[in-house]
Amino acid sequence: MSSFLGSTVEYYDFLLCGAAAGLVFPKLFFPADMDPVLGTALSFVILLAGYISRPASCSATSVTGSGARTCSSSR
C-alpha cells in the first residue's frame, strides 16, 4: 500500500511540474524576447531530463552501490 501511495505522490508531482513547465516556466526562466513556443519546448525538455534521470541514476547506483536495491524504479 505504501508503494502505491509513494508512486501516486511521485506521479502527481510530475503532473504538477509538467503543467508548470507548460504554463509558468517559459515566462519565469527564459528571456521575454524568446519565442514562446521555443521556451515551452525547452521547459518540457528539462522536465524530460528530470523524468529520465531518476530511473537512470537508480540503475547506476544499484549496480555500483552496496547491492541493496533501494530505488523502486530499478526493479
N, C-alpha and C positions, 0 to 999 in steps of 0.2 A: 504494500500500500504506500509506503514512504517513497519507494522508487517511482511510482505513478505520480505522486504529488510533486516530487522534485522535477520530473520531466515536464509536468504541466506548467510549473512555475518557470522553468527554463524556456520553454517554447512561447509562453506568454511574454517573457522578456524579449525574445527575438521578434515577436509580433509588434510590440511597442517600439522597439528600435527600428524595425522596418518602416513603420508608419512615420516615425520621426525622421528617418533618412529621406523619405519622400517629401515630407511637408516642411520640416524645420531646418535640417542640417544644411541644405544648399544656401539658404538665406543667412544662416548663422556663421558658417565656416568658410564660405567661398566669397571672393570679391563680388561686388554689386554689378560690375561691368561684364561678368562672365555670363555666357549663355545659360539660361535656367535649365535647359534640357541636359546640358553637359554637367552642371552642378548636381542635378538629381542622379544622373548616371554614375558620377564619381562617388556619390554618397552610397549608392547601392553596391558599388564595387568594394568600398570599405566595409560595408556590412557583410558582404560575401566573404571577405578575407577573415573576418572575425568568426563567421559561421564555420568556415573550413579549418581554421587553425586549432580549434578546440579538440576535435577528434584526432587531428594530426599530431598534436602535442601529447595527447593521451597515449597514442600508439607508440610514439617515440620514447616516452618516459617509461612505459610499461615494459618495453623491450630492454632498455638500458638501465632501468631503475632496479629496485630491490627485488623485483619479481612479483610483488604484490600488485594485483590488478585493482587500482583504486578508482579508475575512470570508468564510468558506466558505458561510455561510447566506444571503448576498446573491446568490448565483448561481442 
